[in-house]
Amino acid sequence: MNSFILLPSSSCNASFKSSNISFETLGLSQEEIAFRANIDRTYISMLERDVKQPTITTIFGLAEAFEMQPYELVKEIQNKVGFK
């Protein structure tokens, strides 16, 4: 399973920025991730900079891009930021 982080919501203070992890740590460019998830590359950048919060559709798309289930993505977020 791939390891990465995504921000679930500002209310729980979990984000790319606070976790010091980005999609580039996976060896994938923003362009590749955006293509795989069928979202715009600039949106990936906004997620990493805490400018935007992902929709449920985005979470599903990113999970598909990383070949995992959405619940696995959410669990990974919880583990990385220590949110219980």
Gaussian input, Z-matrix of N, CA and C with variables (Angstrom, degrees):
# hf/3-21g

backbone

0 1
 N
 C     1     B1
 C     2     B2     1     A1
 N     3     B3     2     A2     1     D1
 C     4     B4     3     A3     2     D2
 C     5     B5     4     A4     3     D3
 N     6     B6     5     A5     4     D4
 C     7     B7     6     A6     5     D5
 C     8     B8     7     A7     6     D6
 N     9     B9     8     A8     7     D7
 C    10    B10     9     A9     8     D8
 C    11    B11    10    A10     9     D9
 N    12    B12    11    A11    10    D10
 C    13    B13    12    A12    11    D11
 C    14    B14    13    A13    12    D12
 N    15    B15    14    A14    13    D13
 C    16    B16    15    A15    14    D14
 C    17    B17    16    A16    15    D15
 N    18    B18    17    A17    16    D16
 C    19    B19    18    A18    17    D17
 C    20    B20    19    A19    18    D18
 N    21    B21    20    A20    19    D19
 C    22    B22    21    A21    20    D20
 C    23    B23    22    A22    21    D21
 N    24    B24    23    A23    22    D22
 C    25    B25    24    A24    23    D23
 C    26    B26    25    A25    24    D24
 N    27    B27    26    A26    25    D25
 C    28    B28    27    A27    26    D26
 C    29    B29    28    A28    27    D27
 N    30    B30    29    A29    28    D28
 C    31    B31    30    A30    29    D29
 C    32    B32    31    A31    30    D30
 N    33    B33    32    A32    31    D31
 C    34    B34    33    A33    32    D32
 C    35    B35    34    A34    33    D33
 N    36    B36    35    A35    34    D34
 C    37    B37    36    A36    35    D35
 C    38    B38    37    A37    36    D36
 N    39    B39    38    A38    37    D37
 C    40    B40    39    A39    38    D38
 C    41    B41    40    A40    39    D39
 N    42    B42    41    A41    40    D40
 C    43    B43    42    A42    41    D41
 C    44    B44    43    A43    42    D42
 N    45    B45    44    A44    43    D43
 C    46    B46    45    A45    44    D44
 C    47    B47    46    A46    45    D45
 N    48    B48    47    A47    46    D46
 C    49    B49    48    A48    47    D47
 C    50    B50    49    A49    48    D48
 N    51    B51    50    A50    49    D49
 C    52    B52    51    A51    50    D50
 C    53    B53    52    A52    51    D51
 N    54    B54    53    A53    52    D52
 C    55    B55    54    A54    53    D53
 C    56    B56    55    A55    54    D54
 N    57    B57    56    A56    55    D55
 C    58    B58    57    A57    56    D56
 C    59    B59    58    A58    57    D57
 N    60    B60    59    A59    58    D58
 C    61    B61    60    A60    59    D59
 C    62    B62    61    A61    60    D60
 N    63    B63    62    A62    61    D61
 C    64    B64    63    A63    62    D62
 C    65    B65    64    A64    63    D63
 N    66    B66    65    A65    64    D64
 C    67    B67    66    A66    65    D65
 C    68    B68    67    A67    66    D66
 N    69    B69    68    A68    67    D67
 C    70    B70    69    A69    68    D68
 C    71    B71    70    A70    69    D69
 N    72    B72    71    A71    70    D70
 C    73    B73    72    A72    71    D71
 C    74    B74    73    A73    72    D72
 N    75    B75    74    A74    73    D73
 C    76    B76    75    A75    74    D74
 C    77    B77    76    A76    75    D75
 N    78    B78    77    A77    76    D76
 C    79    B79    78    A78    77    D77
 C    80    B80    79    A79    78    D78
 N    81    B81    80    A80    79    D79
 C    82    B82    81    A81    80    D80
 C    83    B83    82    A82    81    D81
 N    84    B84    83    A83    82    D82
 C    85    B85    84    A84    83    D83
 C    86    B86    85    A85    84    D84
 N    87    B87    86    A86    85    D85
 C    88    B88    87    A87    86    D86
 C    89    B89    88    A88    87    D87
 N    90    B90    89    A89    88    D88
 C    91    B91    90    A90    89    D89
 C    92    B92    91    A91    90    D90
 N    93    B93    92    A92    91    D91
 C    94    B94    93    A93    92    D92
 C    95    B95    94    A94    93    D93
 N    96    B96    95    A95    94    D94
 C    97    B97    96    A96    95    D95
 C    98    B98    97    A97    96    D96
 N    99    B99    98    A98    97    D97
 C   100   B100    99    A99    98    D98
 C   101   B101   100   A100    99    D99
 N   102   B102   101   A101   100   D100
 C   103   B103   102   A102   101   D101
 C   104   B104   103   A103   102   D102
 N   105   B105   104   A104   103   D103
 C   106   B106   105   A105   104   D104
 C   107   B107   106   A106   105   D105
 N   108   B108   107   A107   106   D106
 C   109   B109   108   A108   107   D107
 C   110   B110   109   A109   108   D108
 N   111   B111   110   A110   109   D109
 C   112   B112   111   A111   110   D110
 C   113   B113   112   A112   111   D111
 N   114   B114   113   A113   112   D112
 C   115   B115   114   A114   113   D113
 C   116   B116   115   A115   114   D114
 N   117   B117   116   A116   115   D115
 C   118   B118   117   A117   116   D116
 C   119   B119   118   A118   117   D117
 N   120   B120   119   A119   118   D118
 C   121   B121   120   A120   119   D119
 C   122   B122   121   A121   120   D120
 N   123   B123   122   A122   121   D121
 C   124   B124   123   A123   122   D122
 C   125   B125   124   A124   123   D123
 N   126   B126   125   A125   124   D124
 C   127   B127   126   A126   125   D125
 C   128   B128   127   A127   126   D126
 N   129   B129   128   A128   127   D127
 C   130   B130   129   A129   128   D128
 C   131   B131   130   A130   129   D129
 N   132   B132   131   A131   130   D130
 C   133   B133   132   A132   131   D131
 C   134   B134   133   A133   132   D132
 N   135   B135   134   A134   133   D133
 C   136   B136   135   A135   134   D134
 C   137   B137   136   A136   135   D135
 N   138   B138   137   A137   136   D136
 C   139   B139   138   A138   137   D137
 C   140   B140   139   A139   138   D138
 N   141   B141   140   A140   139   D139
 C   142   B142   141   A141   140   D140
 C   143   B143   142   A142   141   D141
 N   144   B144   143   A143   142   D142
 C   145   B145   144   A144   143   D143
 C   146   B146   145   A145   144   D144
 N   147   B147   146   A146   145   D145
 C   148   B148   147   A147   146   D146
 C   149   B149   148   A148   147   D147
 N   150   B150   149   A149   148   D148
 C   151   B151   150   A150   149   D149
 C   152   B152   151   A151   150   D150
 N   153   B153   152   A152   151   D151
 C   154   B154   153   A153   152   D152
 C   155   B155   154   A154   153   D153
 N   156   B156   155   A155   154   D154
 C   157   B157   156   A156   155   D155
 C   158   B158   157   A157   156   D156
 N   159   B159   158   A158   157   D157
 C   160   B160   159   A159   158   D158
 C   161   B161   160   A160   159   D159
 N   162   B162   161   A161   160   D160
 C   163   B163   162   A162   161   D161
 C   164   B164   163   A163   162   D162
 N   165   B165   164   A164   163   D163
 C   166   B166   165   A165   164   D164
 C   167   B167   166   A166   165   D165
 N   168   B168   167   A167   166   D166
 C   169   B169   168   A168   167   D167
 C   170   B170   169   A169   168   D168
 N   171   B171   170   A170   169   D169
 C   172   B172   171   A171   170   D170
 C   173   B173   172   A172   171   D171
 N   174   B174   173   A173   172   D172
 C   175   B175   174   A174   173   D173
 C   176   B176   175   A175   174   D174
 N   177   B177   176   A176   175   D175
 C   178   B178   177   A177   176   D176
 C   179   B179   178   A178   177   D177
 N   180   B180   179   A179   178   D178
 C   181   B181   180   A180   179   D179
 C   182   B182   181   A181   180   D180
 N   183   B183   182   A182   181   D181
 C   184   B184   183   A183   182   D182
 C   185   B185   184   A184   183   D183
 N   186   B186   185   A185   184   D184
 C   187   B187   186   A186   185   D185
 C   188   B188   187   A187   186   D186
 N   189   B189   188   A188   187   D187
 C   190   B190   189   A189   188   D188
 C   191   B191   190   A190   189   D189
 N   192   B192   191   A191   190   D190
 C   193   B193   192   A192   191   D191
 C   194   B194   193   A193   192   D192
 N   195   B195   194   A194   193   D193
 C   196   B196   195   A195   194   D194
 C   197   B197   196   A196   195   D195
 N   198   B198   197   A197   196   D196
 C   199   B199   198   A198   197   D197
 C   200   B200   199   A199   198   D198
 N   201   B201   200   A200   199   D199
 C   202   B202   201   A201   200   D200
 C   203   B203   202   A202   201   D201
 N   204   B204   203   A203   202   D202
 C   205   B205   204   A204   203   D203
 C   206   B206   205   A205   204   D204
 N   207   B207   206   A206   205   D205
 C   208   B208   207   A207   206   D206
 C   209   B209   208   A208   207   D207
 N   210   B210   209   A209   208   D208
 C   211   B211   210   A210   209   D209
 C   212   B212   211   A211   210   D210
 N   213   B213   212   A212   211   D211
 C   214   B214   213   A213   212   D212
 C   215   B215   214   A214   213   D213
 N   216   B216   215   A215   214   D214
 C   217   B217   216   A216   215   D215
 C   218   B218   217   A217   216   D216
 N   219   B219   218   A218   217   D217
 C   220   B220   219   A219   218   D218
 C   221   B221   220   A220   219   D219
 N   222   B222   221   A221   220   D220
 C   223   B223   222   A222   221   D221
 C   224   B224   223   A223   222   D222
 N   225   B225   224   A224   223   D223
 C   226   B226   225   A225   224   D224
 C   227   B227   226   A226   225   D225
 N   228   B228   227   A227   226   D226
 C   229   B229   228   A228   227   D227
 C   230   B230   229   A229   228   D228
 N   231   B231   230   A230   229   D229
 C   232   B232   231   A231   230   D230
 C   233   B233   232   A232   231   D231
 N   234   B234   233   A233   232   D232
 C   235   B235   234   A234   233   D233
 C   236   B236   235   A235   234   D234
 N   237   B237   236   A236   235   D235
 C   238   B238   237   A237   236   D236
 C   239   B239   238   A238   237   D237
 N   240   B240   239   A239   238   D238
 C   241   B241   240   A240   239   D239
 C   242   B242   241   A241   240   D240
 N   243   B243   242   A242   241   D241
 C   244   B244   243   A243   242   D242
 C   245   B245   244   A244   243   D243
 N   246   B246   245   A245   244   D244
 C   247   B247   246   A246   245   D245
 C   248   B248   247   A247   246   D246
 N   249   B249   248   A248   247   D247
 C   250   B250   249   A249   248   D248
 C   251   B251   250   A250   249   D249

   B1=1.4290
   B2=1.5309
   B3=1.3231
   B4=1.4477
   B5=1.5139
   B6=1.3273
   B7=1.4539
   B8=1.5140
   B9=1.3099
   B10=1.4559
   B11=1.5064
   B12=1.3046
   B13=1.4524
   B14=1.5184
   B15=1.2773
   B16=1.4527
   B17=1.5095
   B18=1.3050
   B19=1.4467
   B20=1.5181
   B21=1.3269
   B22=1.4462
   B23=1.5256
   B24=1.3229
   B25=1.4618
   B26=1.5120
   B27=1.3044
   B28=1.4493
   B29=1.5291
   B30=1.3070
   B31=1.4588
   B32=1.5206
   B33=1.3232
   B34=1.4597
   B35=1.5298
   B36=1.3350
   B37=1.4644
   B38=1.5206
   B39=1.3048
   B40=1.4606
   B41=1.5204
   B42=1.3172
   B43=1.4520
   B44=1.5142
   B45=1.3323
   B46=1.4563
   B47=1.5201
   B48=1.3259
   B49=1.4480
   B50=1.5241
   B51=1.3170
   B52=1.4622
   B53=1.5245
   B54=1.3244
   B55=1.4613
   B56=1.5227
   B57=1.3436
   B58=1.4666
   B59=1.5230
   B60=1.3208
   B61=1.4595
   B62=1.5175
   B63=1.3197
   B64=1.4567
   B65=1.5176
   B66=1.3232
   B67=1.4483
   B68=1.5193
   B69=1.3246
   B70=1.4623
   B71=1.5239
   B72=1.3411
   B73=1.4600
   B74=1.5198
   B75=1.3249
   B76=1.4620
   B77=1.5238
   B78=1.3238
   B79=1.4529
   B80=1.5128
   B81=1.3297
   B82=1.4583
   B83=1.5235
   B84=1.3024
   B85=1.4577
   B86=1.5205
   B87=1.3078
   B88=1.4540
   B89=1.5243
   B90=1.3314
   B91=1.4649
   B92=1.5217
   B93=1.3241
   B94=1.4660
   B95=1.5255
   B96=1.3075
   B97=1.4650
   B98=1.5188
   B99=1.3308
   B100=1.4644
   B101=1.5249
   B102=1.3212
   B103=1.4610
   B104=1.5247
   B105=1.3229
   B106=1.4635
   B107=1.5326
   B108=1.3482
   B109=1.4605
   B110=1.5264
   B111=1.3262
   B112=1.4636
   B113=1.5319
   B114=1.3469
   B115=1.4557
   B116=1.5186
   B117=1.3079
   B118=1.4574
   B119=1.5279
   B120=1.3253
   B121=1.4582
   B122=1.5262
   B123=1.3104
   B124=1.4628
   B125=1.5266
   B126=1.3348
   B127=1.4595
   B128=1.5305
   B129=1.3313
   B130=1.4718
   B131=1.5220
   B132=1.3181
   B133=1.4542
   B134=1.5244
   B135=1.3164
   B136=1.4676
   B137=1.5285
   B138=1.3245
   B139=1.4613
   B140=1.5247
   B141=1.3140
   B142=1.4618
   B143=1.5227
   B144=1.3172
   B145=1.4692
   B146=1.5289
   B147=1.3082
   B148=1.4641
   B149=1.5260
   B150=1.3087
   B151=1.4597
   B152=1.5127
   B153=1.3224
   B154=1.4645
   B155=1.5160
   B156=1.3118
   B157=1.4593
   B158=1.5275
   B159=1.3282
   B160=1.4630
   B161=1.5255
   B162=1.3008
   B163=1.4586
   B164=1.5216
   B165=1.2990
   B166=1.4685
   B167=1.5239
   B168=1.3213
   B169=1.4679
   B170=1.5203
   B171=1.3225
   B172=1.4635
   B173=1.5183
   B174=1.3094
   B175=1.4642
   B176=1.5270
   B177=1.3435
   B178=1.4633
   B179=1.5305
   B180=1.3332
   B181=1.4685
   B182=1.5117
   B183=1.3184
   B184=1.4641
   B185=1.5275
   B186=1.3103
   B187=1.4652
   B188=1.5266
   B189=1.3206
   B190=1.4705
   B191=1.5228
   B192=1.3336
   B193=1.4689
   B194=1.5221
   B195=1.3180
   B196=1.4615
   B197=1.5240
   B198=1.3423
   B199=1.4584
   B200=1.5239
   B201=1.3321
   B202=1.4468
   B203=1.5236
   B204=1.3019
   B205=1.4516
   B206=1.5355
   B207=1.3299
   B208=1.4637
   B209=1.5349
   B210=1.3270
   B211=1.4591
   B212=1.5261
   B213=1.3441
   B214=1.4648
   B215=1.5289
   B216=1.3162
   B217=1.4644
   B218=1.5246
   B219=1.3205
   B220=1.4581
   B221=1.5291
   B222=1.3122
   B223=1.4711
   B224=1.5225
   B225=1.3098
   B226=1.4651
   B227=1.5285
   B228=1.3078
   B229=1.4649
   B230=1.5249
   B231=1.3023
   B232=1.4701
   B233=1.5274
   B234=1.3099
   B235=1.4566
   B236=1.5290
   B237=1.3153
   B238=1.4580
   B239=1.5204
   B240=1.3036
   B241=1.4738
   B242=1.5200
   B243=1.3200
   B244=1.4493
   B245=1.5077
   B246=1.3329
   B247=1.4607
   B248=1.5084
   B249=1.3361
   B250=1.4651
   B251=1.4917
   A1=108.71
   A2=117.06
   A3=122.22
   A4=110.38
   A5=115.75
   A6=120.78
   A7=109.82
   A8=117.40
   A9=122.45
   A10=110.19
   A11=116.81
   A12=120.59
   A13=110.68
   A14=115.96
   A15=123.81
   A16=107.24
   A17=117.44
   A18=118.53
   A19=112.08
   A20=118.49
   A21=120.89
   A22=113.54
   A23=118.99
   A24=120.68
   A25=109.10
   A26=116.06
   A27=119.63
   A28=111.78
   A29=117.55
   A30=120.58
   A31=113.25
   A32=118.27
   A33=119.00
   A34=111.38
   A35=117.91
   A36=123.18
   A37=113.94
   A38=117.82
   A39=122.21
   A40=108.43
   A41=117.16
   A42=119.61
   A43=110.98
   A44=115.16
   A45=120.46
   A46=109.08
   A47=115.49
   A48=121.40
   A49=111.41
   A50=117.91
   A51=121.10
   A52=112.31
   A53=117.88
   A54=120.39
   A55=113.08
   A56=117.13
   A57=122.56
   A58=112.17
   A59=117.25
   A60=122.78
   A61=107.85
   A62=116.14
   A63=119.83
   A64=109.29
   A65=115.78
   A66=119.87
   A67=111.71
   A68=117.53
   A69=120.33
   A70=112.15
   A71=117.81
   A72=119.94
   A73=111.42
   A74=116.94
   A75=121.49
   A76=112.39
   A77=116.27
   A78=119.63
   A79=112.89
   A80=117.25
   A81=122.50
   A82=109.35
   A83=116.03
   A84=120.11
   A85=110.36
   A86=116.23
   A87=120.66
   A88=110.46
   A89=116.18
   A90=120.69
   A91=111.59
   A92=117.12
   A93=121.42
   A94=111.15
   A95=116.24
   A96=120.06
   A97=110.16
   A98=116.42
   A99=121.09
   A100=110.93
   A101=116.77
   A102=120.65
   A103=110.33
   A104=116.54
   A105=120.87
   A106=112.24
   A107=116.57
   A108=120.96
   A109=112.64
   A110=116.38
   A111=122.27
   A112=112.12
   A113=114.38
   A114=121.07
   A115=108.92
   A116=117.15
   A117=121.69
   A118=111.31
   A119=116.45
   A120=121.27
   A121=111.84
   A122=116.87
   A123=119.10
   A124=111.43
   A125=116.72
   A126=120.07
   A127=110.70
   A128=116.67
   A129=121.22
   A130=109.05
   A131=116.04
   A132=120.69
   A133=111.57
   A134=116.48
   A135=120.27
   A136=111.41
   A137=117.60
   A138=120.51
   A139=110.19
   A140=116.62
   A141=120.74
   A142=112.64
   A143=116.72
   A144=120.95
   A145=112.72
   A146=118.25
   A147=123.38
   A148=112.87
   A149=117.04
   A150=121.38
   A151=110.18
   A152=116.96
   A153=123.47
   A154=110.22
   A155=114.26
   A156=122.73
   A157=106.95
   A158=118.61
   A159=119.61
   A160=112.54
   A161=115.32
   A162=121.22
   A163=108.13
   A164=116.66
   A165=120.17
   A166=109.97
   A167=116.75
   A168=121.15
   A169=110.15
   A170=117.02
   A171=121.28
   A172=110.72
   A173=117.14
   A174=120.68
   A175=110.44
   A176=116.47
   A177=119.66
   A178=110.95
   A179=116.80
   A180=120.51
   A181=112.25
   A182=117.00
   A183=120.44
   A184=111.23
   A185=116.64
   A186=119.79
   A187=110.17
   A188=116.04
   A189=119.40
   A190=111.05
   A191=116.39
   A192=120.50
   A193=111.48
   A194=117.07
   A195=121.44
   A196=113.15
   A197=115.15
   A198=121.53
   A199=112.23
   A200=114.36
   A201=120.31
   A202=108.84
   A203=116.35
   A204=121.80
   A205=109.36
   A206=117.83
   A207=119.70
   A208=113.50
   A209=118.03
   A210=119.45
   A211=111.27
   A212=116.84
   A213=119.94
   A214=110.40
   A215=116.08
   A216=121.39
   A217=110.30
   A218=116.50
   A219=120.72
   A220=110.61
   A221=117.35
   A222=121.48
   A223=110.38
   A224=116.98
   A225=121.70
   A226=110.03
   A227=116.83
   A228=121.15
   A229=109.68
   A230=115.35
   A231=119.60
   A232=111.21
   A233=117.33
   A234=121.84
   A235=111.78
   A236=117.43
   A237=121.06
   A238=113.22
   A239=117.21
   A240=119.69
   A241=113.09
   A242=117.91
   A243=121.70
   A244=114.12
   A245=116.92
   A246=121.46
   A247=109.03
   A248=117.57
   A249=120.15
   A250=110.82
   D1=139.53
   D2=177.18
   D3=-74.44
   D4=151.39
   D5=179.67
   D6=-113.99
   D7=126.17
   D8=179.42
   D9=-163.83
   D10=178.37
   D11=-177.98
   D12=-135.20
   D13=149.88
   D14=177.33
   D15=-142.20
   D16=148.69
   D17=-179.02
   D18=-86.33
   D19=122.52
   D20=-178.49
   D21=-81.12
   D22=-42.03
   D23=176.53
   D24=-170.53
   D25=150.43
   D26=-179.57
   D27=-66.59
   D28=-22.95
   D29=-177.33
   D30=-68.41
   D31=-21.93
   D32=179.12
   D33=-107.62
   D34=9.76
   D35=175.74
   D36=57.13
   D37=29.99
   D38=177.65
   D39=-103.95
   D40=125.52
   D41=-178.72
   D42=-159.54
   D43=168.71
   D44=173.46
   D45=-58.32
   D46=-46.73
   D47=-175.31
   D48=-60.38
   D49=-48.09
   D50=-177.24
   D51=-71.21
   D52=-22.69
   D53=-178.89
   D54=-91.75
   D55=-10.61
   D56=-177.80
   D57=58.68
   D58=30.79
   D59=178.53
   D60=-125.02
   D61=140.57
   D62=176.04
   D63=-131.51
   D64=168.40
   D65=177.90
   D66=-61.82
   D67=-27.49
   D68=-179.08
   D69=-64.88
   D70=-21.54
   D71=177.31
   D72=-64.59
   D73=-15.63
   D74=178.03
   D75=-87.92
   D76=-4.04
   D77=-177.17
   D78=80.87
   D79=16.02
   D80=178.29
   D81=-113.90
   D82=138.50
   D83=177.06
   D84=-77.02
   D85=162.33
   D86=174.41
   D87=-58.41
   D88=-37.38
   D89=179.82
   D90=-62.58
   D91=-43.97
   D92=-179.75
   D93=-65.78
   D94=-43.66
   D95=179.08
   D96=-63.32
   D97=-45.45
   D98=179.87
   D99=-60.43
   D100=-42.04
   D101=178.88
   D102=-62.69
   D103=-47.77
   D104=-178.74
   D105=-63.57
   D106=-35.40
   D107=-176.79
   D108=-92.69
   D109=-3.75
   D110=-179.50
   D111=59.10
   D112=44.54
   D113=174.62
   D114=-132.29
   D115=165.77
   D116=-177.92
   D117=-73.29
   D118=143.32
   D119=179.99
   D120=-59.94
   D121=-37.06
   D122=-178.95
   D123=-65.35
   D124=-27.68
   D125=177.53
   D126=-67.22
   D127=-37.96
   D128=175.63
   D129=-58.71
   D130=-46.22
   D131=178.94
   D132=-60.58
   D133=-41.99
   D134=179.24
   D135=-65.30
   D136=-36.12
   D137=175.98
   D138=-63.77
   D139=-44.67
   D140=-178.94
   D141=-65.23
   D142=-29.99
   D143=-178.83
   D144=-94.35
   D145=5.64
   D146=-179.07
   D147=63.79
   D148=27.51
   D149=176.56
   D150=-83.31
   D151=-34.34
   D152=-179.88
   D153=-125.67
   D154=156.63
   D155=172.52
   D156=-110.64
   D157=140.62
   D158=-177.07
   D159=-75.05
   D160=146.75
   D161=171.76
   D162=-82.59
   D163=169.09
   D164=176.53
   D165=-61.89
   D166=-34.81
   D167=177.26
   D168=-62.53
   D169=-41.57
   D170=178.55
   D171=-64.80
   D172=-42.50
   D173=178.73
   D174=-60.20
   D175=-43.28
   D176=177.94
   D177=-64.13
   D178=-41.51
   D179=179.04
   D180=-64.29
   D181=-43.48
   D182=178.69
   D183=-66.02
   D184=-40.19
   D185=177.13
   D186=-59.57
   D187=-43.60
   D188=177.81
   D189=-63.23
   D190=-41.09
   D191=179.40
   D192=-59.78
   D193=-34.75
   D194=-179.75
   D195=-96.54
   D196=10.94
   D197=175.73
   D198=55.61
   D199=50.74
   D200=176.59
   D201=-143.68
   D202=169.49
   D203=177.96
   D204=-82.72
   D205=148.71
   D206=178.99
   D207=-54.39
   D208=-38.50
   D209=179.54
   D210=-64.12
   D211=-31.49
   D212=177.24
   D213=-67.18
   D214=-38.45
   D215=177.24
   D216=-62.52
   D217=-47.15
   D218=179.84
   D219=-63.10
   D220=-41.24
   D221=178.04
   D222=-62.51
   D223=-40.22
   D224=177.94
   D225=-61.62
   D226=-40.09
   D227=177.21
   D228=-61.41
   D229=-47.99
   D230=179.92
   D231=-58.20
   D232=-43.79
   D233=-178.21
   D234=-66.34
   D235=-40.83
   D236=-175.92
   D237=-70.97
   D238=-36.88
   D239=-176.17
   D240=-101.64
   D241=-2.71
   D242=177.95
   D243=73.15
   D244=22.88
   D245=178.86
   D246=-80.21
   D247=131.44
   D248=-177.98
   D249=-113.22

